[in-house]
Structures are given as structure tokens and as C-alpha cells.
Amino acid sequence: MTRIKPEDMNKLITASEAKTIASTAEADLEEMAVAACINTAANTGATEAVYAKPISAALQTKLKGKGYTITSPNPIARPGDVSVISWKSAE
């Protein structure tokens, strides 16, 4: 997860550095948003979290590898737009 530090936001980086950072930014930000959703729910005693945006296949695989289950709430107009991430059955 390469990011430009807040104190370096006014420094000009090379085009190559900008391209490298941008290439991973979307996936990194998605993972951080999902992690915040899960962690906020866990801190309130919940055993599942509702994430109201599509989750990429790569992140779904990573979540499942960490023991989470991912389902769509029923009924839903467009499957995949909203996900329920659960750790109810985690060991």
C-alpha cells in the first residue's frame, strides 16, 4: 500500500511514481473502506456488516480467505450492489 504522505502532498513526484501509486490506489481504498465497515460493526457487537457498494472479486477472495462469508440481502434489485459481510461462523 504505497501512499503519498500528507506532509509530502505539496512535493512534485515523478510521473512514474504517480503512475505506480495510482495503479494500486483504487484497490487499496476499497479494502480500507470495507475494513472500516467491518471494524465499526465489530466494535458495536455486531456479527455482520452491510457494505452498500460492489466489492471487487479480488477483495471478495481475500475476505473469504480470512474467514468471512459474503451474501446479498434479499430481496435486492441488483445483486452485487450491496453485500452482507459476516463473521458469525468464524472460529
Secondary structure, DSSP 4 states (H G I P E B T S, - for coil): -----GGGTTSPPPHHHHHHHHHHHHHHHHHHHHHHHHHHHHHTT-SEEEE-S---HHHHHHHHHTT-EEE--SS-SSTTSSEEEE-TT--
